[in-house]
Amino acid sequence: MRVLLAEDEKRMAAALAALLKQEKYDVDHMADGASALAALESGVYDIAVLDVMMPEMNGFEVARRARSSGIRTPILMLTAKSQTDDKVEGLDSGADDYLTKPFQTKELLARLRALGRRSASFQDGSLRYGDLALDTAAAALTCETTGQSVRLGEKELRILEYMFSSHGQIMTREQLAVKIWGFDNEAEYNNVEVYMSFTRKKLAFVGSKVEIKAVRGLGYELRKKDV
């Protein structure tokens, strides 16, 4: 899962990023509210962790503007403020959860796991779409129509995890590049096309009725084949 971490205090940001990466999250760090909002509006994040007190724009405003733009990414608000009014403001601005500093890392990770389950439609430990079941822990894709399974490479897994969670939407090459390679990574568009080709071959191998369609001039869409 890709996490947006918005925290302006360098030591705290470094510690949180290291913790999340150790737990196998992909992390992009932003040090101010304006950058965090721009990143969040890309729509590629599974979870956003927002500090309240940031330069340029506070976390409350970031959450409020993101929700106004239709961004539904689960948001965990981090703050040193513990008053009830501050918690209410955070939740009313669009945050899904609120954690007061200082906090135990176990609690933070538990809350992130809960938000992660909310952001992706898991059923019986898998992501499902059409006749496909995606086991993210085992990096395995199974077609329930044919009973055929295949192991996925890291990039293939990330592509399918993203597309399963966002089915019905057209994913642009820019969104896929940020989602798979990271916000600051200058992945070229041909990288997206190469790994999309690999992923399509895996769908064909298992004999699924689901396909990845290229939408001319826009990007890619996961859809069920016309019968």
C-alpha positions as CSV (number, residue, x, y, z in Angstrom):
1,M,0.0,0.0,0.0
2,R,1.2,3.5,-0.8
3,V,1.0,6.0,2.1
4,L,1.2,9.8,1.9
5,L,3.0,11.1,4.9
6,A,2.7,14.9,5.5
7,E,4.9,16.0,8.4
8,D,7.0,19.1,8.5
9,E,9.2,18.1,11.5
10,K,12.2,16.4,10.0
11,R,13.0,14.0,12.8
12,M,9.5,12.9,13.2
13,A,9.0,12.5,9.4
14,A,12.2,10.4,9.1
15,A,11.2,8.1,12.0
16,L,7.7,7.6,10.7
17,A,8.9,7.0,7.2
18,A,11.4,4.4,8.4
19,L,8.8,2.7,10.5
20,L,6.3,2.5,7.7
21,K,8.8,1.2,5.2
22,Q,9.9,-1.5,7.7
23,E,6.2,-2.5,7.7
24,K,6.3,-2.8,3.9
25,Y,4.4,0.4,3.2
26,D,5.5,2.5,0.2
27,V,5.9,6.0,1.6
28,D,6.0,9.5,0.0
29,H,6.8,12.3,2.3
30,M,5.6,15.9,2.0
31,A,6.8,18.7,4.3
32,D,4.0,21.2,3.8
33,G,0.3,21.3,3.4
34,A,0.2,22.6,-0.2
35,S,2.4,19.8,-1.4
36,A,0.4,17.3,0.6
37,L,-2.8,18.4,-1.0
38,A,-1.4,18.3,-4.5
39,A,-0.1,14.8,-3.9
40,L,-3.4,13.6,-2.3
41,E,-5.4,15.0,-5.3
42,S,-3.4,12.6,-7.6
43,G,-5.7,9.9,-6.2
44,V,-2.9,7.3,-6.0
45,Y,-2.7,6.9,-2.2
46,D,-4.3,4.2,-0.2
47,I,-3.9,6.1,3.1
48,A,-2.8,9.6,4.0
49,V,-1.2,10.5,7.4
50,L,-1.5,14.3,7.9
51,D,0.1,16.3,10.6
52,V,-2.2,19.2,11.7
53,M,0.4,22.0,12.1
54,M,2.2,22.4,8.8
55,P,3.4,25.4,6.8
56,E,1.4,26.8,3.9
57,M,-1.7,24.9,4.8
58,N,-2.7,23.0,8.0
59,G,-3.9,19.4,8.0
60,F,-7.5,20.3,8.6
61,E,-7.5,22.4,5.5
62,V,-5.8,19.8,3.4
63,A,-8.4,17.2,4.4
64,R,-11.2,19.7,3.8
65,R,-10.1,20.6,0.3
66,A,-9.3,17.0,-0.6
67,R,-12.8,15.9,0.3
68,S,-14.3,18.9,-1.6
69,S,-12.3,17.6,-4.6
70,G,-13.9,14.2,-4.3
71,I,-10.8,12.4,-2.8
72,R,-12.0,9.5,-0.7
73,T,-8.5,8.3,0.5
74,P,-8.7,7.4,4.2
75,I,-7.0,10.1,6.3
76,L,-5.3,9.7,9.7
77,M,-4.7,13.0,11.4
78,L,-1.7,13.4,13.7
79,T,-1.5,16.2,16.1
80,A,-0.2,17.3,19.5
81,K,-3.6,18.9,20.2
82,S,-5.7,16.7,22.5
83,Q,-8.7,18.9,23.2
84,T,-12.1,17.6,22.2
85,D,-12.8,20.6,19.9
86,D,-9.6,19.9,17.9
87,K,-10.6,16.3,17.5
88,V,-14.0,17.3,16.3
89,E,-12.6,19.8,13.9
90,G,-10.3,17.1,12.5
91,L,-13.1,14.6,12.0
92,D,-15.4,17.3,10.6
93,S,-12.8,18.3,8.1
94,G,-12.9,14.9,6.5
95,A,-10.4,12.8,8.5
96,D,-11.3,9.2,9.2
97,D,-9.2,8.9,12.4
98,Y,-7.3,11.0,14.8
99,L,-4.2,10.2,16.8
100,T,-2.6,12.5,19.4
101,K,1.1,12.8,19.8
102,P,3.0,11.2,21.5
103,F,1.6,7.9,20.5
104,Q,2.7,4.2,20.6
105,T,3.9,2.8,17.3
106,K,1.7,-0.3,17.8
107,E,-1.4,1.9,18.0
108,L,-0.4,3.8,14.9
109,L,0.2,0.7,12.9
110,A,-3.1,-0.8,14.1
111,R,-5.0,2.2,13.0
112,L,-3.3,2.2,9.6
113,R,-4.2,-1.5,9.1
114,A,-7.8,-0.6,9.9
115,L,-7.8,2.2,7.4
116,G,-6.1,0.0,4.9
117,R,-8.9,-2.5,5.1
118,R,-11.4,0.2,4.6
119,S,-9.6,1.6,1.5
120,A,-9.5,-1.7,-0.3
121,S,-12.6,-4.0,-0.7
122,F,-11.1,-7.2,0.9
123,Q,-13.2,-10.3,1.0
124,D,-11.8,-13.4,2.8
125,G,-8.3,-11.9,2.7
126,S,-8.4,-11.2,-1.1
127,L,-9.2,-8.4,-3.4
128,R,-11.8,-9.5,-6.0
129,Y,-13.1,-8.3,-9.3
130,G,-15.1,-10.3,-11.8
131,D,-13.9,-13.9,-11.8
132,L,-10.5,-12.9,-10.3
133,A,-9.2,-13.2,-6.8
134,L,-6.0,-11.3,-5.9
135,D,-4.1,-12.6,-2.8
136,T,-1.8,-9.7,-2.0
137,A,0.1,-11.5,0.7
138,A,1.0,-14.4,-1.6
139,A,1.3,-12.3,-4.7
140,A,-1.0,-14.7,-6.5
141,L,-3.8,-14.2,-9.0
142,T,-6.5,-16.8,-9.4
143,C,-9.3,-17.1,-12.0
144,E,-12.3,-18.7,-10.4
145,T,-13.8,-19.6,-13.8
146,T,-10.8,-21.8,-14.8
147,G,-9.3,-22.5,-11.4
148,Q,-5.9,-21.4,-12.9
149,S,-3.5,-19.4,-10.7
150,V,-0.3,-17.5,-11.4
151,R,2.4,-15.8,-9.3
152,L,2.9,-12.1,-9.8
153,G,6.0,-10.0,-9.9
154,E,6.1,-7.0,-7.6
155,K,5.1,-4.4,-10.2
156,E,2.3,-6.6,-11.6
157,L,0.9,-7.1,-8.1
158,R,0.9,-3.3,-7.4
159,I,-0.8,-2.6,-10.7
160,L,-3.5,-5.1,-10.1
161,E,-4.0,-4.1,-6.5
162,Y,-4.4,-0.5,-7.6
163,M,-6.8,-1.4,-10.4
164,F,-8.9,-3.8,-8.4
165,S,-9.3,-1.1,-5.7
166,S,-10.3,1.5,-8.3
167,H,-12.2,-0.5,-10.8
168,G,-14.7,1.5,-12.9
169,Q,-12.2,4.3,-13.2
170,I,-9.7,5.1,-15.9
171,M,-6.2,5.1,-14.6
172,T,-3.9,7.5,-16.3
173,R,-0.2,6.7,-17.0
174,E,0.7,9.5,-14.6
175,Q,-1.3,8.0,-11.8
176,L,0.1,4.5,-12.4
177,A,3.7,5.9,-12.5
178,V,3.2,7.7,-9.2
179,K,1.4,4.7,-7.6
180,I,3.9,2.1,-8.7
181,W,7.2,4.0,-8.7
182,G,6.6,6.8,-6.3
183,F,5.9,10.5,-6.3
184,D,9.5,11.6,-6.7
185,N,10.5,8.8,-9.1
186,E,10.9,9.9,-12.7
187,A,9.6,6.7,-14.2
188,E,9.1,6.9,-17.9
189,Y,5.8,6.1,-19.5
190,N,7.3,3.2,-21.4
191,N,7.9,1.6,-18.0
192,V,4.2,1.7,-17.3
193,E,3.4,0.2,-20.8
194,V,6.0,-2.6,-20.3
195,Y,4.6,-3.7,-17.0
196,M,1.1,-3.3,-18.2
197,S,1.9,-5.7,-21.0
198,F,3.3,-8.2,-18.5
199,T,0.2,-7.9,-16.4
200,R,-2.1,-8.4,-19.3
201,K,-0.2,-11.7,-20.1
202,K,-0.9,-12.9,-16.6
203,L,-4.6,-12.2,-17.1
204,A,-4.6,-14.1,-20.3
205,F,-2.6,-17.0,-18.8
206,V,-5.3,-17.7,-16.1
207,G,-8.1,-17.4,-18.7
208,S,-10.0,-14.6,-17.0
209,K,-13.0,-12.8,-18.3
210,V,-11.5,-9.6,-17.0
211,E,-9.2,-7.5,-19.2
212,I,-7.2,-4.3,-19.0
213,K,-8.3,-2.0,-21.8
214,A,-6.3,0.9,-23.1
215,V,-8.5,4.0,-23.4
216,R,-7.1,6.1,-26.2
217,G,-5.6,9.3,-25.0
218,L,-6.5,8.7,-21.3
219,G,-5.0,5.5,-19.8
220,Y,-6.1,2.1,-18.8
221,E,-9.3,0.6,-17.3
222,L,-10.0,-2.8,-15.7
223,R,-13.2,-4.2,-17.1
224,K,-15.1,-7.4,-17.7
225,K,-15.0,-8.7,-21.3
226,D,-18.1,-8.3,-23.4
227,V,-19.6,-11.8,-23.9
